[in-house]
Amino acid sequence: MSIEAGDRLPSFEGYDEKGTLRRSSDLLGKISVLFFYLKDNTPGCTREACDFRDAANELKARGVTVIGISPDTVVSHKKFIDSYRLGFPLLSDPNLAISSALGVVRPGPKIER
């Protein structure tokens, strides 16, 4: 599955760093950037989040909503936002349900042990 600009967004929901449930329907009629990353406070992921933070004024002026999504917990996201003064929500996707629905990751083969 691949999503292109202008495609209809599959339904999803997840909790942000404040514990607020956010749904894909909240984004209807908005220009949005959803960025997916592996883990809070890792070098590459921190750089990516800070790049969005640093572009916030330009993005806001263009009416763009930014949301980050990773498997980390709500508590971890709150600390990450506070540490780097990120001005956008981060959704917790612990079971990769959002990532899978949007084609970012594909469930791997089940490994029996």
C-alpha positions as CSV (number, residue, x, y, z in Angstrom):
1,M,0.0,0.0,0.0
2,S,1.2,3.4,-0.8
3,I,-0.4,6.8,0.0
4,E,0.2,9.8,-2.3
5,A,-0.6,13.4,-1.8
6,G,-4.3,14.0,-2.1
7,D,-5.2,10.3,-1.4
8,R,-7.9,9.6,1.2
9,L,-6.4,8.9,4.5
10,P,-7.2,5.4,6.0
11,S,-9.0,5.6,9.4
12,F,-6.7,5.5,12.5
13,E,-6.6,6.6,16.0
14,G,-4.0,7.0,18.7
15,Y,-3.2,8.8,21.9
16,D,-1.0,11.8,22.0
17,E,1.5,12.9,24.7
18,K,-1.3,14.4,26.7
19,G,-3.4,11.2,26.6
20,T,-5.9,12.8,24.2
21,L,-7.3,10.4,21.6
22,R,-6.7,11.7,18.1
23,R,-8.4,10.3,15.0
24,S,-7.7,10.6,11.3
25,S,-11.1,12.3,11.0
26,D,-9.6,15.2,13.0
27,L,-7.5,16.0,10.0
28,L,-10.3,16.3,7.4
29,G,-9.9,19.5,5.4
30,K,-6.4,20.1,6.8
31,I,-3.1,19.9,5.1
32,S,-1.1,17.5,7.2
33,V,2.3,16.0,7.5
34,L,2.5,12.7,9.4
35,F,6.0,11.6,10.0
36,F,6.9,8.3,11.4
37,Y,10.1,7.5,13.4
38,L,11.5,4.6,15.3
39,K,12.2,5.9,18.8
40,D,12.2,9.0,21.0
41,N,15.6,10.4,21.9
42,T,17.7,8.6,19.3
43,P,20.1,10.7,17.2
44,G,18.4,10.4,13.8
45,C,14.8,10.5,15.1
46,T,15.6,13.5,17.3
47,R,17.2,15.3,14.3
48,E,14.1,14.6,12.3
49,A,11.7,15.9,15.0
50,C,13.9,19.0,15.5
51,D,13.9,19.7,11.8
52,F,10.1,19.8,11.9
53,R,10.2,22.0,15.0
54,D,12.6,24.4,13.3
55,A,10.3,24.6,10.2
56,A,7.2,25.2,12.4
57,N,6.7,28.8,11.5
58,E,6.9,28.3,7.8
59,L,4.7,25.2,8.0
60,K,2.1,27.0,10.2
61,A,2.1,30.0,7.8
62,R,1.1,27.5,5.0
63,G,-1.6,26.0,7.2
64,V,0.2,22.6,7.7
65,T,-0.5,20.4,10.7
66,V,2.5,18.3,11.8
67,I,2.1,15.0,13.8
68,G,4.8,12.6,14.7
69,I,4.1,8.9,15.2
70,S,6.2,6.2,16.8
71,P,5.8,3.1,18.9
72,D,6.9,4.9,22.1
73,T,4.6,5.5,25.0
74,V,2.6,8.6,25.8
75,V,4.9,9.2,28.8
76,S,8.0,8.9,26.6
77,H,6.5,11.3,24.0
78,K,5.8,13.9,26.7
79,K,9.4,13.8,27.9
80,F,10.7,14.0,24.3
81,I,8.5,17.0,23.5
82,D,9.5,18.8,26.7
83,S,13.3,18.0,26.1
84,Y,13.3,19.5,22.6
85,R,10.4,22.0,22.8
86,L,8.6,20.3,20.0
87,G,5.4,22.3,19.1
88,F,3.4,19.5,17.6
89,P,1.7,16.3,18.9
90,L,3.3,12.8,18.9
91,L,1.0,9.8,18.7
92,S,1.8,6.5,20.4
93,D,1.6,3.5,18.1
94,P,2.7,0.7,20.3
95,N,1.2,-2.1,18.2
96,L,2.1,-0.4,14.9
97,A,-1.6,-0.3,14.0
98,I,-1.3,3.2,12.6
99,S,2.0,2.5,10.8
100,S,0.5,-0.6,9.3
101,A,-2.8,1.1,8.2
102,L,-0.8,3.7,6.4
103,G,1.6,1.3,4.8
104,V,4.7,2.5,6.7
105,V,5.5,-0.9,8.1
106,R,4.2,-4.3,7.1
107,P,3.6,-6.9,9.8
108,G,6.5,-9.4,9.6
109,P,6.2,-13.1,9.7
110,K,5.2,-14.6,13.0
111,I,8.2,-16.4,14.5
112,E,7.4,-19.4,16.7
113,R,9.8,-20.1,19.5
